[in-house]
Amino acid sequence: MTIDLRSDTVTQPGAGMRAAMQDAPLGDDVFGDDPTVNRLEALAAALFGKEAGLFLPTGTQSNLTALMAHCQRGDEYLVGQEAHTYRYEGGGAAVLGSIQPQPLANQSDGSLRLEDIEAAIKPDDSHFAKTRLLALENTISGKVLSRAYLESALALAARHNLSTHLDGARVFNAAVKLGLPVAELTAGFDTVSACLSKGLGTPAGTVLVGRRDLIASARRWRKMLGGGMRQAGVLAAAGIYALEHNIARLAEDHDNAEALAAGLRTIDGIRVEAPQTNMVFVHLPPARIAALQAHLAAAGIKVLLGPRTRLVTHMDVNATQIRAAVEAFRAFFASSGALAAAA
């Protein structure tokens, strides 16, 4: 039995999703006549309360097309230091979009201080890049930004005539955690990117939703970036299945993360941060990481270990496997403790 806690991107499509993919009616999406893609885009737009939707192969491309739809060459976007669009997407906005990022410090709850956002907005002066866009992320490192905070940030952006984009790779986790419809949670954002291949369990794909004009621009950028996928309805069918069946079940992942954190807290020698959604962050003694990696691998547990390790729950890890993972950690530290005492 393999227990994969590296990421929620490792999920496999279940039988119902595979059947939907097999039976999907297809066309050529670049020509706009794949009926399953068109249905997914309309479904996603309606779910988020936005005017239009666009299906893309990856979250990175979705975010990039959104940034390029919002910004011209030489414009600037305000973004968190820990945000995926700034830290983990290869600098695409700068390299391919000629868009300057202005990174700001994320607070411990994942938010950006409103005062920092306001202070970073450049004056209308030829010496400066033109501040065009505020980009936020929800969830960010498993932490949920509240609707109250988002409303304050959106109001600030409106006062300064800034467009707004939400990297909602795991926005459904945030909505489930807060008990809000995703349309209510993301109301006011000009564009929202929502990944389908993380907790929702599809093999690939992200939807970008937002204002009709911005989605039309993003569609053009998608083509330029190589994201036109012809008979993409095979993948879009998985996305439709996910949106119709897999949102509410994210609460199970959150419960499993709580159980994982609670179990690991009983082990001496490690420190566990309180999870909010499906991510558990564990602080490990650096000197033991290599040995722990080998021990967990031998037990069939896949993790990406470091001094601050992220463990991610998802639909392919059940409560029994969570208990087995805890026991594997416990056995290692009990053995290490005994060896240290004997020495």
C-alpha contacts under 8 A as a table, 3 or more apart, distances in Angstrom:
res1	aa1	res2	aa2	distance
1	M	300	G	6.28
2	T	300	G	4.69
2	T	301	I	5.77
2	T	302	K	7.36
3	I	300	G	6.19
3	I	301	I	4.70
3	I	302	K	6.13
3	I	317	V	6.60
3	I	321	Q	6.58
3	I	325	A	7.53
4	D	7	S	7.52
4	D	10	V	7.54
4	D	301	I	5.88
4	D	302	K	4.65
4	D	303	V	6.67
4	D	317	V	7.33
5	L	8	D	7.61
5	L	301	I	7.35
5	L	302	K	5.85
5	L	303	V	5.42
5	L	311	L	5.19
5	L	312	V	4.99
5	L	313	T	6.16
5	L	317	V	7.97
6	R	10	V	7.76
6	R	302	K	6.24
6	R	303	V	4.79
6	R	304	L	5.76
6	R	310	R	7.37
6	R	311	L	6.03
6	R	312	V	6.03
7	S	10	V	6.10
7	S	198	K	7.91
7	S	311	L	7.16
7	S	312	V	5.11
7	S	313	T	7.34
7	S	314	H	7.87
8	D	11	T	6.11
8	D	197	S	7.97
8	D	198	K	4.83
8	D	199	G	5.53
8	D	201	G	7.93
8	D	312	V	6.10
8	D	313	T	6.45
8	D	314	H	5.26
8	D	315	M	7.97
9	T	197	S	5.92
9	T	198	K	4.47
9	T	199	G	7.24
9	T	201	G	7.56
10	V	198	K	7.58
11	T	197	S	7.69
11	T	198	K	7.17
11	T	199	G	7.72
11	T	201	G	5.40
11	T	202	T	7.43
11	T	203	P	7.50
11	T	314	H	7.17
11	T	315	M	6.81
11	T	316	D	5.94
12	Q	201	G	6.40
12	Q	202	T	7.13
12	Q	203	P	6.65
12	Q	316	D	7.33
13	P	17	M	5.75
13	P	18	R	6.19
13	P	201	G	5.98
13	P	202	T	5.75
13	P	203	P	6.41
13	P	238	A	7.88
14	G	17	M	5.36
14	G	18	R	6.14
15	A	18	R	5.11
15	A	19	A	6.13
16	G	19	A	5.16
16	G	20	A	6.30
16	G	241	Y	7.85
17	M	20	A	5.06
17	M	21	M	6.27
17	M	202	T	7.88
17	M	237	A	7.66
17	M	238	A	5.48
17	M	241	Y	5.94
17	M	242	A	7.58
18	R	21	M	5.05
18	R	22	Q	6.14
18	R	238	A	7.29
19	A	22	Q	5.02
19	A	23	D	6.21
20	A	23	D	5.29
20	A	24	A	5.98
20	A	237	A	5.81
20	A	238	A	6.53
20	A	241	Y	7.05
21	M	24	A	5.32
21	M	233	G	7.73
21	M	234	V	4.92
21	M	235	L	6.64
21	M	236	A	7.90
21	M	237	A	5.19
21	M	238	A	5.84
22	Q	234	V	7.07
24	A	36	T	6.59
24	A	233	G	6.39
24	A	234	V	6.06
24	A	237	A	6.07
25	P	34	D	7.56
25	P	35	P	6.56
25	P	36	T	6.23
25	P	233	G	6.97
26	L	34	D	5.14
26	L	35	P	6.26
26	L	36	T	6.47
26	L	231	Q	5.76
26	L	232	A	7.50
26	L	233	G	5.45
26	L	234	V	7.30
27	G	33	D	5.23
27	G	34	D	3.68
27	G	35	P	6.49
27	G	230	R	7.24
27	G	231	Q	5.47
27	G	232	A	7.97
27	G	233	G	7.35
28	D	31	F	5.48
28	D	32	G	6.38
28	D	33	D	5.40
28	D	34	D	5.07
28	D	229	M	7.96
28	D	230	R	4.47
28	D	231	Q	5.06
28	D	232	A	7.51
29	D	32	G	4.52
29	D	33	D	5.48
29	D	34	D	4.79
29	D	37	V	6.91
29	D	228	G	7.16
29	D	229	M	6.56
29	D	230	R	4.81
29	D	231	Q	6.09
29	D	232	A	6.43
29	D	233	G	7.86
30	V	33	D	7.65
30	V	228	G	5.63
30	V	229	M	6.80
30	V	230	R	5.59
31	F	34	D	7.93
31	F	230	R	7.96
32	G	38	N	7.55
33	D	38	N	7.53
34	D	37	V	5.48
34	D	38	N	6.26
34	D	230	R	7.93
34	D	231	Q	6.61
34	D	232	A	7.31
34	D	233	G	6.21
35	P	38	N	5.04
35	P	39	R	6.06
35	P	233	G	7.25
36	T	39	R	5.01
36	T	40	L	6.19
36	T	233	G	4.83
36	T	234	V	7.87
36	T	236	A	6.09
36	T	237	A	6.18
37	V	40	L	5.08
37	V	41	E	6.19
37	V	55	F	7.00
37	V	232	A	6.63
37	V	233	G	5.07
37	V	236	A	5.26
37	V	237	A	7.51
38	N	41	E	5.20
38	N	42	A	6.21
39	R	42	A	5.19
39	R	43	L	5.98
39	R	240	I	7.96
40	L	43	L	5.01
40	L	44	A	6.03
40	L	55	F	7.63
40	L	236	A	6.15
40	L	237	A	7.44
40	L	239	G	6.87
40	L	240	I	5.62
41	E	44	A	5.24
41	E	45	A	6.15
41	E	52	A	7.05
41	E	53	G	4.53
41	E	54	L	5.55
41	E	55	F	6.29
41	E	207	V	7.15
42	A	45	A	5.18
42	A	46	A	6.18
42	A	52	A	6.72
42	A	53	G	6.24
43	L	46	A	5.23
43	L	47	L	6.09
43	L	240	I	7.67
44	A	47	L	5.02
44	A	48	F	6.25
44	A	53	G	6.34
44	A	207	V	7.06
44	A	209	V	7.05
44	A	243	L	7.97
45	A	48	F	5.32
45	A	49	G	5.88
45	A	50	K	4.88
45	A	51	E	6.07
45	A	52	A	5.19
45	A	53	G	5.12
45	A	209	V	5.63
45	A	210	G	7.32
46	A	49	G	4.88
46	A	50	K	6.20
46	A	51	E	7.64
47	L	50	K	7.82
47	L	182	V	7.18
47	L	183	A	6.28
48	F	182	V	5.95
48	F	183	A	4.09
48	F	184	E	7.84
48	F	186	T	7.15
48	F	187	A	7.81
48	F	209	V	7.40
49	G	183	A	5.31
49	G	187	A	7.52
50	K	53	G	7.71
50	K	209	V	6.16
50	K	210	G	5.02
50	K	211	R	6.44
51	E	209	V	7.40
51	E	210	G	5.80
51	E	211	R	5.31
51	E	212	R	5.44
52	A	209	V	5.67
52	A	210	G	5.72
52	A	211	R	6.32
52	A	212	R	5.26
52	A	215	I	6.48
53	G	207	V	6.57
53	G	208	L	5.54
53	G	209	V	4.23
53	G	210	G	6.59
53	G	215	I	6.56
54	L	207	V	5.55
54	L	208	L	5.09
54	L	209	V	6.35
54	L	215	I	6.62
54	L	218	A	7.94
54	L	219	R	6.89
55	F	205	G	6.94
55	F	206	T	5.97
55	F	207	V	4.67
55	F	208	L	6.51
55	F	236	A	7.59
56	L	59	G	7.51
56	L	61	Q	6.93
56	L	62	S	6.03
56	L	205	G	5.73
56	L	206	T	5.29
56	L	207	V	6.09
56	L	208	L	7.51
56	L	222	R	7.50
56	L	227	G	6.40
56	L	228	G	7.94
57	P	61	Q	7.20
57	P	62	S	7.86
57	P	204	A	6.20
57	P	205	G	4.41
57	P	206	T	6.11
57	P	227	G	6.52
57	P	229	M	7.98
58	T	61	Q	5.37
58	T	62	S	6.23
58	T	195	C	7.61
58	T	204	A	6.80
58	T	205	G	5.24
58	T	206	T	5.52
59	G	62	S	4.88
59	G	63	N	6.11
59	G	169	A	6.86
59	G	193	S	7.12
59	G	194	A	7.41
59	G	195	C	5.88
59	G	205	G	7.22
59	G	206	T	5.45
60	T	63	N	5.31
60	T	64	L	6.15
60	T	85	T	7.44
60	T	89	E	6.07
61	Q	64	L	4.98
61	Q	65	T	6.00
61	Q	222	R	7.47
61	Q	225	L	7.85
61	Q	227	G	7.76
62	S	65	T	5.33
62	S	66	A	6.22
62	S	193	S	6.29
62	S	206	T	6.71
62	S	207	V	7.21
62	S	208	L	6.14
63	N	66	A	5.09
63	N	67	L	6.20
63	N	85	T	6.81
63	N	167	D	6.75
63	N	193	S	6.41
64	L	67	L	5.12
64	L	68	M	6.13
64	L	85	T	7.85
64	L	92	G	6.76
64	L	93	A	6.11
64	L	97	G	7.99
65	T	68	M	5.08
65	T	69	A	6.00
65	T	218	A	4.96
65	T	219	R	7.69
65	T	221	W	5.62
65	T	222	R	6.18
66	A	69	A	5.02
66	A	70	H	6.25
66	A	165	H	7.43
66	A	191	T	7.03
66	A	208	L	7.71
66	A	214	L	7.52
66	A	215	I	7.84
66	A	218	A	5.84
67	L	70	H	5.18
67	L	71	C	5.99
67	L	93	A	6.89
67	L	97	G	7.92
67	L	165	H	7.77
68	M	71	C	5.18
68	M	72	Q	6.79
68	M	93	A	7.31
68	M	97	G	5.87
68	M	99	I	7.77
68	M	218	A	7.25
68	M	221	W	7.32
69	A	72	Q	7.84
69	A	214	L	5.75
69	A	215	I	7.69
69	A	217	S	5.36
69	A	218	A	5.35
69	A	221	W	7.53
70	H	132	R	7.47
70	H	133	L	6.98
70	H	163	S	6.98
70	H	214	L	7.02
71	C	75	D	5.72
71	C	76	E	7.33
71	C	77	Y	7.93
71	C	99	I	6.87
71	C	132	R	6.38
71	C	133	L	7.28
72	Q	75	D	5.51
72	Q	97	G	7.66
72	Q	98	S	7.68
72	Q	99	I	7.04
73	R	97	G	6.43
73	R	98	S	4.87
73	R	99	I	5.71
74	G	98	S	5.90
74	G	99	I	5.53
74	G	100	Q	6.55
74	G	129	A	5.80
74	G	130	K	7.05
75	D	98	S	7.72
75	D	99	I	5.34
75	D	100	Q	6.17
75	D	129	A	5.35
75	D	130	K	4.78
75	D	131	T	6.02
75	D	132	R	6.10
76	E	99	I	5.55
76	E	100	Q	4.50
76	E	101	P	5.59
76	E	102	Q	6.69
76	E	129	A	5.81
76	E	130	K	5.68
76	E	131	T	4.67
76	E	132	R	5.70
76	E	133	L	6.81
77	Y	99	I	7.23
77	Y	100	Q	6.43
77	Y	101	P	5.13
77	Y	102	Q	5.98
77	Y	131	T	5.99
77	Y	132	R	5.86
77	Y	133	L	4.59
77	Y	134	L	5.73
77	Y	135	A	6.83
78	L	101	P	6.16
78	L	102	Q	4.86
78	L	103	P	6.05
78	L	104	L	7.16
78	L	117	I	7.20
78	L	120	A	7.58
78	L	131	T	7.49
78	L	133	L	6.23
78	L	134	L	4.88
78	L	135	A	6.05
79	V	83	A	6.68
79	V	85	T	7.88
79	V	86	Y	6.89
79	V	101	P	6.80
79	V	102	Q	6.14
79	V	103	P	4.93
79	V	104	L	6.01
79	V	134	L	6.47
79	V	135	A	5.25
79	V	136	L	6.42
80	G	83	A	4.97
80	G	86	Y	7.25
80	G	103	P	5.18
80	G	104	L	4.75
80	G	105	A	5.79
80	G	106	N	5.50
80	G	112	L	6.65
80	G	135	A	7.95
80	G	136	L	7.23
81	Q	86	Y	6.72
81	Q	87	R	6.82
81	Q	103	P	5.04
81	Q	104	L	5.42
81	Q	105	A	5.39
81	Q	106	N	6.17
82	E	86	Y	7.20
82	E	87	R	6.12
82	E	105	A	7.70
82	E	106	N	6.49
83	A	86	Y	5.45
83	A	87	R	5.93
83	A	88	Y	7.66
83	A	136	L	7.52
83	A	137	E	6.50
83	A	140	I	7.09
84	H	87	R	5.21
84	H	88	Y	4.89
84	H	89	E	6.39
84	H	137	E	7.80
84	H	167	D	7.97
85	T	88	Y	6.23
85	T	89	E	5.55
85	T	91	G	7.90
85	T	167	D	7.68
86	Y	89	E	6.48
86	Y	91	G	6.57
86	Y	101	P	7.19
86	Y	103	P	7.42
87	R	90	G	7.36
87	R	91	G	7.47
88	Y	91	G	7.70
89	E	92	G	6.15
91	G	94	A	5.59
91	G	95	V	6.02
92	G	95	V	4.96
92	G	96	L	5.36
92	G	97	G	6.88
93	A	96	L	5.69
93	A	97	G	4.78
93	A	98	S	6.36
93	A	99	I	5.36
93	A	100	Q	7.33
93	A	101	P	7.71
94	A	97	G	5.44
94	A	98	S	4.54
94	A	99	I	4.72
94	A	100	Q	5.69
94	A	101	P	7.24
95	V	98	S	5.90
95	V	99	I	7.89
100	Q	129	A	7.38
102	Q	120	A	7.56
104	L	112	L	6.96
104	L	116	D	7.07
104	L	117	I	7.50
105	A	112	L	6.59
106	N	109	D	7.73
106	N	110	G	5.37
106	N	111	S	5.56
106	N	112	L	5.13
106	N	113	R	7.67
107	Q	110	G	5.18
107	Q	111	S	5.35
107	Q	112	L	6.00
107	Q	113	R	7.11
108	S	111	S	7.42
109	D	143	K	6.51
109	D	144	V	7.71
109	D	145	L	7.60
110	G	140	I	6.01
110	G	141	S	7.55
110	G	143	K	6.28
110	G	144	V	7.54
110	G	145	L	7.05
111	S	145	L	6.63
112	L	116	D	6.99
112	L	117	I	6.96
113	R	116	D	5.15
113	R	117	I	6.42
114	L	117	I	5.05
114	L	118	E	6.21
114	L	152	S	7.90
114	L	153	A	6.58
114	L	156	L	7.65
115	E	118	E	5.19
115	E	119	A	6.07
116	D	119	A	5.10
116	D	120	A	6.16
117	I	120	A	5.30
117	I	121	I	6.73
118	E	121	I	5.56
118	E	156	L	7.55
121	I	131	T	5.85
122	K	125	D	7.84
122	K	128	F	6.52
122	K	129	A	7.25
122	K	130	K	6.57
122	K	131	T	5.86
123	P	128	F	7.36
123	P	130	K	7.84
124	D	128	F	7.53
124	D	130	K	6.93
125	D	128	F	5.82
126	S	129	A	7.44
131	T	162	L	7.41
132	R	161	N	7.87
132	R	162	L	5.28
132	R	163	S	6.29
133	L	162	L	5.10
133	L	163	S	4.67
133	L	164	T	5.57
133	L	165	H	7.34
134	L	157	A	6.90
134	L	162	L	6.51
134	L	163	S	6.28
134	L	164	T	4.92
134	L	165	H	6.40
135	A	164	T	5.87
135	A	165	H	4.77
135	A	166	L	5.76
135	A	167	D	7.22
136	L	164	T	7.93
136	L	165	H	6.46
136	L	166	L	5.00
136	L	167	D	6.16
137	E	140	I	5.64
137	E	166	L	5.49
137	E	167	D	4.59
137	E	168	G	5.91
137	E	169	A	7.91
138	N	143	K	7.39
138	N	144	V	5.96
138	N	145	L	5.94
138	N	166	L	7.17
138	N	167	D	6.50
138	N	168	G	5.26
138	N	169	A	7.40
138	N	170	R	6.60
138	N	171	V	5.49
138	N	174	A	6.63
139	T	142	G	5.39
139	T	143	K	5.20
139	T	144	V	4.86
139	T	145	L	6.63
139	T	168	G	6.77
139	T	169	A	7.50
139	T	170	R	5.63
139	T	171	V	5.86
139	T	173	N	7.17
139	T	174	A	5.81
140	I	143	K	5.18
140	I	144	V	6.78
141	S	279	M	7.30
142	G	275	P	7.18
142	G	276	Q	6.32
142	G	277	T	5.58
142	G	278	N	6.42
142	G	279	M	5.27
142	G	280	V	7.96
143	K	174	A	7.99
143	K	275	P	7.72
143	K	276	Q	5.82
143	K	277	T	6.88
144	V	174	A	5.48
144	V	177	K	7.87
144	V	276	Q	7.03
144	V	277	T	7.76
145	L	149	Y	6.59
145	L	150	L	6.94
145	L	174	A	7.59
146	S	149	Y	5.31
146	S	150	L	6.36
146	S	178	L	7.72
147	R	150	L	4.99
147	R	151	E	6.07
147	R	185	L	5.78
148	A	151	E	5.19
148	A	152	S	6.44
149	Y	152	S	5.16
149	Y	153	A	6.27
150	L	153	A	5.06
150	L	154	L	5.99
151	E	154	L	5.09
151	E	155	A	6.06
151	E	188	G	8.00
152	S	155	A	5.13
152	S	156	L	6.26
153	A	156	L	5.11
153	A	157	A	6.25
154	L	157	A	5.04
154	L	158	A	6.15
154	L	164	T	7.32
154	L	188	G	6.89
154	L	189	F	7.38
155	A	158	A	5.06
155	A	159	R	6.26
156	L	159	R	5.18
156	L	160	H	6.58
157	A	160	H	5.26
157	A	161	N	6.06
157	A	162	L	4.87
157	A	163	S	6.88
157	A	164	T	7.21
158	A	161	N	4.92
158	A	162	L	5.91
158	A	163	S	7.59
159	R	162	L	7.77
163	S	189	F	7.97
163	S	190	D	6.51
164	T	189	F	5.35
164	T	190	D	5.36
164	T	191	T	6.73
165	H	189	F	5.90
165	H	190	D	5.98
165	H	191	T	4.88
165	H	192	V	5.80
165	H	193	S	7.98
166	L	186	T	7.86
166	L	189	F	6.69
166	L	191	T	6.36
166	L	192	V	4.72
166	L	193	S	6.36
167	D	171	V	7.96
167	D	192	V	6.07
167	D	193	S	5.16
167	D	194	A	6.98
168	G	171	V	4.31
168	G	172	F	7.75
168	G	192	V	6.21
168	G	193	S	5.19
168	G	194	A	4.76
168	G	195	C	7.06
169	A	193	S	6.35
169	A	194	A	4.65
169	A	195	C	4.49
169	A	196	L	7.89
169	A	198	K	7.79
170	R	173	N	5.41
170	R	174	A	6.83
170	R	194	A	6.71
170	R	195	C	6.58
170	R	198	K	7.35
170	R	199	G	7.33
171	V	174	A	4.99
171	V	175	A	6.22
171	V	182	V	7.46
171	V	194	A	6.51
172	F	175	A	4.91
172	F	176	V	6.04
172	F	182	V	6.63
172	F	247	I	6.62
172	F	250	L	7.90
173	N	176	V	5.22
173	N	177	K	6.06
173	N	199	G	7.82
173	N	250	L	6.34
173	N	251	A	7.82
173	N	277	T	6.42
173	N	278	N	7.76
174	A	177	K	5.11
174	A	178	L	6.16
174	A	277	T	7.35
175	A	178	L	5.22
175	A	179	G	5.80
175	A	180	L	5.09
175	A	181	P	6.16
175	A	182	V	5.46
175	A	185	L	6.56
176	V	179	G	4.96
176	V	180	L	6.53
176	V	181	P	7.91
176	V	247	I	7.73
176	V	248	A	6.83
176	V	250	L	7.02
176	V	251	A	6.58
177	K	180	L	7.95
177	K	251	A	7.27
177	K	276	Q	7.62
177	K	277	T	6.76
180	L	184	E	6.47
180	L	185	L	6.30
181	P	184	E	5.35
181	P	185	L	6.42
182	V	185	L	5.00
182	V	186	T	6.10
183	A	186	T	5.36
183	A	187	A	5.73
184	E	187	A	5.20
186	T	189	F	6.08
186	T	192	V	7.50
189	F	192	V	6.69
189	F	210	G	7.52
190	D	210	G	5.36
190	D	211	R	5.90
191	T	208	L	6.89
191	T	209	V	5.57
191	T	210	G	4.18
191	T	211	R	6.71
191	T	214	L	7.65
192	V	208	L	5.71
192	V	209	V	5.36
192	V	210	G	6.29
193	S	206	T	6.94
193	S	207	V	5.86
193	S	208	L	4.42
193	S	209	V	6.50
194	A	206	T	5.69
194	A	207	V	5.41
194	A	208	L	6.40
195	C	198	K	6.42
195	C	205	G	6.51
195	C	206	T	4.28
195	C	207	V	6.45
196	L	199	G	7.31
196	L	200	L	5.38
196	L	201	G	6.60
196	L	202	T	5.72
196	L	204	A	6.87
196	L	205	G	5.60
196	L	206	T	5.29
196	L	207	V	7.41
196	L	239	G	6.08
196	L	242	A	7.15
197	S	200	L	5.94
197	S	201	G	5.07
197	S	202	T	4.38
197	S	203	P	5.61
197	S	204	A	5.08
197	S	205	G	6.01
197	S	206	T	7.27
198	K	201	G	5.60
198	K	202	T	7.21
199	G	250	L	6.78
199	G	314	H	5.79
199	G	315	M	6.83
200	L	242	A	5.47
200	L	243	L	7.44
200	L	246	N	5.47
200	L	247	I	6.50
200	L	250	L	7.75
201	G	242	A	6.77
201	G	246	N	7.65
201	G	315	M	7.21
202	T	205	G	7.21
202	T	235	L	7.81
202	T	238	A	5.62
202	T	239	G	6.23
202	T	242	A	6.79
203	P	235	L	7.44
203	P	238	A	7.62
204	A	235	L	6.74
205	G	235	L	7.01
205	G	236	A	7.51
205	G	239	G	7.27
208	L	215	I	7.51
209	V	215	I	6.88
210	G	214	L	6.80
210	G	215	I	6.29
211	R	214	L	5.40
211	R	215	I	6.23
212	R	215	I	5.19
212	R	216	A	6.16
213	D	216	A	5.13
213	D	217	S	6.33
214	L	217	S	5.06
214	L	218	A	6.08
215	I	218	A	4.86
215	I	219	R	6.05
216	A	219	R	5.11
216	A	220	R	6.60
217	S	220	R	5.22
217	S	221	W	6.45
218	A	221	W	4.96
218	A	222	R	5.97
219	R	222	R	4.95
219	R	223	K	6.46
220	R	223	K	5.29
220	R	224	M	6.47
221	W	224	M	4.95
221	W	225	L	6.04
222	R	225	L	5.11
222	R	226	G	6.27
222	R	227	G	4.97
222	R	228	G	6.55
223	K	226	G	5.23
223	K	227	G	5.43
223	K	228	G	5.28
224	M	227	G	7.49
229	M	232	A	5.38
231	Q	234	V	6.83
232	A	235	L	5.57
232	A	236	A	6.20
233	G	236	A	4.56
233	G	237	A	5.75
234	V	237	A	5.52
234	V	238	A	7.07
235	L	238	A	5.27
235	L	239	G	6.62
236	A	239	G	4.88
236	A	240	I	6.28
237	A	240	I	5.09
237	A	241	Y	6.24
238	A	241	Y	5.12
238	A	242	A	6.14
239	G	242	A	5.00
239	G	243	L	6.21
240	I	243	L	5.23
240	I	244	E	6.16
241	Y	244	E	5.17
241	Y	245	H	5.89
241	Y	246	N	7.58
242	A	245	H	5.28
242	A	246	N	4.89
242	A	247	I	7.05
243	L	246	N	6.07
243	L	247	I	6.21
244	E	247	I	7.33
245	H	248	A	7.51
246	N	249	R	5.52
246	N	250	L	7.00
247	I	250	L	5.73
248	A	251	A	6.28
249	R	252	E	5.52
249	R	253	D	7.38
250	L	253	D	5.18
250	L	254	H	6.55
250	L	314	H	7.75
250	L	315	M	7.78
251	A	254	H	4.99
251	A	255	D	6.21
252	E	255	D	5.02
252	E	256	N	6.15
252	E	315	M	7.97
253	D	256	N	5.03
253	D	257	A	6.16
253	D	277	T	7.48
253	D	278	N	5.54
253	D	313	T	5.45
253	D	314	H	5.32
253	D	315	M	6.69
254	H	257	A	5.06
254	H	258	E	6.33
254	H	276	Q	7.24
254	H	277	T	4.78
254	H	278	N	4.76
254	H	313	T	7.49
255	D	258	E	5.09
255	D	259	A	6.27
256	N	259	A	4.96
256	N	260	L	6.03
256	N	278	N	7.60
256	N	313	T	6.62
256	N	318	N	7.35
256	N	319	A	6.10
256	N	322	I	6.80
257	A	260	L	4.99
257	A	261	A	6.10
257	A	275	P	6.69
257	A	277	T	7.06
257	A	278	N	5.32
257	A	279	M	6.36
257	A	280	V	6.23
257	A	312	V	7.42
257	A	313	T	5.97
258	E	261	A	5.15
258	E	262	A	6.06
258	E	274	A	7.83
258	E	275	P	6.40
259	A	262	A	5.06
259	A	263	G	6.13
259	A	322	I	7.40
260	L	263	G	5.25
260	L	264	L	6.18
260	L	280	V	7.59
260	L	322	I	5.98
260	L	323	R	7.26
260	L	325	A	7.98
260	L	326	V	6.59
261	A	264	L	5.19
261	A	265	R	6.12
261	A	272	V	6.38
261	A	273	E	7.60
261	A	274	A	6.99
261	A	275	P	7.20
261	A	280	V	6.33
262	A	265	R	5.28
262	A	266	T	7.02
263	G	266	T	5.66
263	G	267	I	7.53
263	G	323	R	7.70
263	G	326	V	5.88
264	L	267	I	5.51
264	L	270	I	7.73
264	L	272	V	6.96
264	L	326	V	6.01
264	L	329	F	7.49
264	L	330	R	7.63
265	R	268	D	7.67
265	R	270	I	7.37
265	R	271	R	6.67
265	R	272	V	6.01
267	I	270	I	6.57
267	I	329	F	7.97
267	I	330	R	6.07
267	I	333	F	7.29
268	D	333	F	7.36
269	G	284	L	7.29
269	G	285	P	7.17
269	G	333	F	7.36
270	I	282	V	6.90
270	I	283	H	5.68
270	I	284	L	5.20
270	I	285	P	7.02
271	R	282	V	5.78
271	R	283	H	5.01
271	R	284	L	6.97
272	V	280	V	7.35
272	V	281	F	6.04
272	V	282	V	4.58
272	V	283	H	6.26
273	E	280	V	6.67
273	E	281	F	5.49
273	E	282	V	6.38
274	A	280	V	7.14
274	A	281	F	7.85
275	P	278	N	7.02
275	P	279	M	6.01
275	P	280	V	5.33
275	P	281	F	7.47
276	Q	279	M	7.37
278	N	312	V	5.71
278	N	313	T	5.24
278	N	314	H	7.14
279	M	310	R	6.49
279	M	311	L	5.72
279	M	312	V	4.62
279	M	313	T	6.52
280	V	310	R	5.72
280	V	311	L	5.06
280	V	312	V	6.36
281	F	308	R	6.37
281	F	309	T	5.46
281	F	310	R	4.62
281	F	311	L	6.29
282	V	307	P	7.90
282	V	308	R	5.52
282	V	309	T	5.06
282	V	310	R	6.50
282	V	311	L	7.69
283	H	307	P	5.52
283	H	308	R	4.53
283	H	309	T	6.31
284	L	288	R	7.61
284	L	289	I	7.09
284	L	306	G	7.19
284	L	307	P	5.02
284	L	308	R	6.41
284	L	309	T	7.39
285	P	288	R	5.67
285	P	289	I	6.75
285	P	307	P	6.42
286	P	289	I	5.42
286	P	306	G	7.24
286	P	307	P	5.48
287	A	290	A	7.46
288	R	291	A	5.52
288	R	292	L	6.01
289	I	292	L	5.03
289	I	293	Q	6.01
289	I	305	L	6.66
289	I	306	G	6.71
289	I	307	P	7.57
290	A	293	Q	5.13
290	A	294	A	6.45
291	A	294	A	5.21
291	A	295	H	6.19
292	L	295	H	4.96
292	L	296	L	6.08
292	L	329	F	7.94
292	L	332	F	6.81
293	Q	296	L	5.32
293	Q	297	A	6.10
293	Q	303	V	7.55
293	Q	305	L	6.72
294	A	297	A	5.11
294	A	298	A	6.18
295	H	298	A	5.24
295	H	299	A	6.45
295	H	328	A	7.95
295	H	332	F	6.99
296	L	299	A	4.96
296	L	300	G	6.35
296	L	301	I	5.09
296	L	302	K	7.00
296	L	303	V	7.82
296	L	328	A	6.64
296	L	329	F	7.50
297	A	300	G	5.04
297	A	301	I	5.25
297	A	302	K	6.15
298	A	301	I	7.44
299	A	328	A	7.06
301	I	325	A	7.02
303	V	311	L	6.96
304	L	309	T	6.74
304	L	310	R	7.24
304	L	311	L	7.93
305	L	308	R	7.53
305	L	309	T	5.20
305	L	310	R	7.61
306	G	309	T	5.07
313	T	317	V	6.33
314	H	317	V	5.67
315	M	318	N	7.15
317	V	321	Q	6.07
317	V	322	I	6.99
318	N	321	Q	5.35
318	N	322	I	6.34
319	A	322	I	4.97
319	A	323	R	6.41
320	T	323	R	5.24
320	T	324	A	6.37
321	Q	324	A	4.87
321	Q	325	A	6.14
322	I	325	A	5.11
322	I	326	V	6.33
323	R	326	V	5.12
323	R	327	E	6.25
324	A	327	E	5.10
324	A	328	A	6.24
325	A	328	A	5.08
325	A	329	F	6.42
326	V	329	F	5.21
326	V	330	R	6.10
327	E	330	R	4.82
327	E	331	A	5.96
328	A	331	A	5.19
328	A	332	F	6.35
329	F	332	F	5.27
329	F	333	F	6.40
330	R	333	F	5.36
330	R	334	A	5.98
331	A	334	A	5.14
331	A	335	S	6.05
332	F	335	S	5.20
332	F	336	S	6.04
333	F	336	S	4.85
333	F	337	G	5.87
334	A	337	G	5.09
334	A	338	A	6.17
335	S	338	A	5.07
335	S	339	L	6.15
336	S	339	L	5.11
336	S	340	A	6.11
337	G	340	A	5.07
337	G	341	A	6.12
338	A	341	A	5.08
338	A	342	A	6.11
339	L	342	A	5.09
339	L	343	A	6.15
340	A	343	A	5.12
